[in-house]
Amino acid sequence: MKVIYRGKTKDVVEVDDVIQLFFKDDMTGKDGVFDPGENQVGLTVEGSGRSGLAVSKFFFERLKEKGIPTHFITCDLDAKMMEVKPVTVFGKGIEVICRYRAVGSFMKRYGAYVTEGQPLDGYVEITLKDDERQDPFINKEALALLDILSEKDYETVVELTKKICLVIKEELANKGLDLYDIKLEFGKDRETGEILLIDELSAGNMRVFRGSKPVAPMELEGFLSL
């Protein structure tokens, strides 16, 4: 087994040319409070790794039904393992945030112009994966200038993001839940060069509300009846 990457919430390993993600019980946040926008481990909750994988499996399978390309192949819930396609990331990794409501870092930056929970109509932002620099935001021109993401690939990523997030938003709405924002990652299939959704689709990467109350990450599995 070759360890490719040890992350905050997952480890990536290669076993006999097969790439596997192992989900941990660690969650991002601060001072023991969950926050998908944080870039540090804030708490450890037993069972959260398996729950996150179950939710990811649910959404990846829905996206497959819609013909949306992802890296997902299969998973083993008991082992907290997801088998995925080998990919090449953009630069050192990018994160794509789709926002339906003004919360979190969006409120911190633009609070003088918006109110908490204000509709944002699926606004898309991109950040660089860089803990040292607090995951800085970057625009289309800078991504191309720094040879991280071409303008053509940028448009593809944004288009895929909107399609993916609409599927997830509608699935949650069917359960009486409201998606406020979600963080996605993308890469290119090493064999075909196709842009794929990668990483996970768990509650740890999104803010979900039921009415005016936030849904805790491990509660989402129950709402989806997984």
N, C-alpha and C positions, 0 to 999 in steps of 0.2 A: 504494500500500500504506500502510495506517494502522497504526502500532504502538499497540496497546491497552495492553500490559503487558510489561515485561521482567523475567522472574523468574530465580531461581537456576538452575533446570534446564530452563526452557522460556521461549520468547517467544510472546506471543499477538498476532496481527496480523489485520487485516481487509482482504480483497481483493475488490473488487466485491461488497460485502455478504455475503461468505463469511468465516466465522471460521476461522482456521487456527492450530494449535499447532505450533511448531517445537522439536523436542527437541535439547537440547545434550548435550555430552559431560561436563558438570559434574555432580558428585554431592554430596549433602549428607554432612557428616561433620566431623571435627576432627583436625587434625595428620596429614592424609593417610590417615585411617582412615574407611571408610564407616560412617555411622550414620543410618538413616532418621528418627530422632528429633531430629536436629540441624536448626537453622534457618539454617545457613550452608554455603557451598560449602567442602568439605574436600579435594576431589581432582578431577582431570580425567582421565578414562580414555577413550582413543580407541575409538570404536565403541559406547560405552555408550548414546548417544542413540538410535541405530538399534535396539540390542538392547532398550532400554526400550520403544520404540514397538512392536516386534514382539510383546513379551509383553503389552503393553496391548491390541493388536489381538486377540490370542488370547482374552483374558478378556472383552473387550467383545463379541466375537462369541458367546461362550458365554452371556453374560447376555442377549443379544438372543434367542437360542434359548429362553431361559426366560421371555421376556416381561417382563424387568425394564427399566425406562426409563433410558436413558443419553443423553448428548449426542453420542455417537460416530456419525459418518456414514460416513466412509471414511478411508483413509490412503495415503501414498506412502512406503514404507520407505526407498527410496534418497534421497529428499529430506528424510527425517526429519520429515515433516509429517502431522498429523492434522487432517482437516476435521471441525468440530463444529457443533452447533446453538447459536445465540445464547442465552445464559442471563443471568439476574440472580442474583447471589450474595446470600447472607444477610449483612446488615451489610457489613463489609469482608472477609468470608470466614470460614468456619469449617472446622475439620478434625475428622473423626470417626474415632476410633481404636477398633478392635475387637481385644480381647485374648483369646487362647486360652491363653497361657502368661505367667508373671510374668518379664519381662525389661525392660531399658532403664529408662526413667523411672519405670515402675511399681515396680520394685525399689528405686530411689533413694528414692521416697516412702514405700513401705510395707514396706521390708525387715525391719522389726522384727516383721512379722506373717506374712510369706510366705517361702518358699524359692525360690531361682533355678529357673525352669522349672516352677513349680507351676501346675497347670491352673486356668484362670479362666473356662471355660465361655462364651466369647464375650461378655465384659464390654465395654460400650460407654462411651466417654468422649468429651466434646466440648471442643475448645480453640478460642480465637479466633486467627485468623491475625494475628499482631502481633509482628514480630521484635524491636521495641524493648522489649516487655514479656515476651519469651521465651514467646510463645504460651500465655497463661494458660488454665487449665482453667475451665470455667463450667458451671453446672448448669441444669436445665430452668427453674426459677423465674427465675433471673437473665436467661436468654435472652429470656423473655417480658417481663420487667420493662423491659429495655433495648430492646424492640421489634426484636430481631434475628431471633427465631424464635418463632412462636406455639406454644402447647402442642400444638395439633393437628398442626402441621407437625413439631414435635419428635418426636411419636409416629411420624409417617410416616417421618422420617429414620432413627430407630432401627430400625423394622421393616424398611426397605429395607436398612440396613446388615447386619442379621443374615442376610437372604436372600442378599445379594451375597457376603458373606464365607463363607457355607456353600458356595456354588457354587465359590468359589475354593479353599477348604480341601479340598473333595472332589476337584477337578481335580488339586491338588498331591498329595493322598494316593494318587491313581491312579499317580503317578510315584514313589511311595515317599518323598515329602517331607511335612514337618510345618509348617504355618503357625503361627507363634508370635503375630504381631500384624500389623496392616495399617492404613494411614492412608487414609481416603477423603475426598472433598469432594463437596458437593452444591450445587445451585442450582435456579432455576425457569426452565422454558422461557419465553422472552419472549412467545411467541405463545399458548401454551395455559395457562400457569401451573402445569403439572405439575412436580412435584419430580423432578429427574434426577440421576443420578450423573454427576459431571463430572471434569475433570482427567485423570489417568492411572491405570493399574493395573499399573505396572511393578514390578520387583524393588526399585527404589529407594524404594518406598513400603511395603515389607513386610520382615519378618524370617522367613526360611524356613530350616529345618534338615533335614539328612539324618542321622538318628540323633542323635548328640550334637554334630555339626559344622555350623556355619552355612554356608549356600549363598551364595556371593558373587553380587552382582547379575547379572553377565554370564554366570554359570554356568546361571542359570535357563532362559535361552533354549535351551540345549543339552538340559536335562532335559525340556523340553516338546517337543523335536524340531522347532523352528521354523526 
